[in-house]
Amino acid sequence: MAARQPIVVPFDEGSAAADLVRGIEWQGFGDPCRAAVICPLNPTSSKDNILGFMVIGLNPRRPYDKDYHHFILVASRLLSTCLTSILLHEEDINRRERTIANAEAMRLELRQQLLETQKEVERSVLKFQRFAERADIGIFILDMDGVYLYRYAISPQTL
């Protein structure tokens, strides 16, 4: 992890790494793998954050040369790029979910404020109606179409 580059781990007899591959039924020609490469996988957006490792068993019939090393570097970079895409997609989903939750909370708060405002308007209308009924004047409230919303007039009999 500290090297931040591929590390070759040989499976020499008597080593702890050799115990890890003991008893494996090898594919292909049946030749046992003699070494593995461990590559750190870090997102391309962050050089400090290692999120996993890619372990590749090396072909026992091909030497681990410069070309093989380059192939493993390219493969680990491609995997790291895919990992970065997944992480960015998850972050985007989380950000959208937070935005939706905030919008829902805001909608509920605005709905509550609207209900409180409607109750206050109803109380004000009732106060105004009581005032109009006790006053010695006529009061008329019309909407934009000229329809009465409220009217109170003193009848000539009450004078």
Secondary structure, DSSP 8 states (H G I E B T S, - for coil): --S-S-EEEE--TTSHHHHHHTT----TT-----EEEEEEE--TT-SS---EEEEEE--TTS---HHHHHHHHHHHHHHHHHHHHHHHHHHHHHHHHHHHHHHHHHHHHHHHHHHHHHHHHHHHHHHHHHHHHHSSS-EEEE-TTS-EEEEE---GGG-
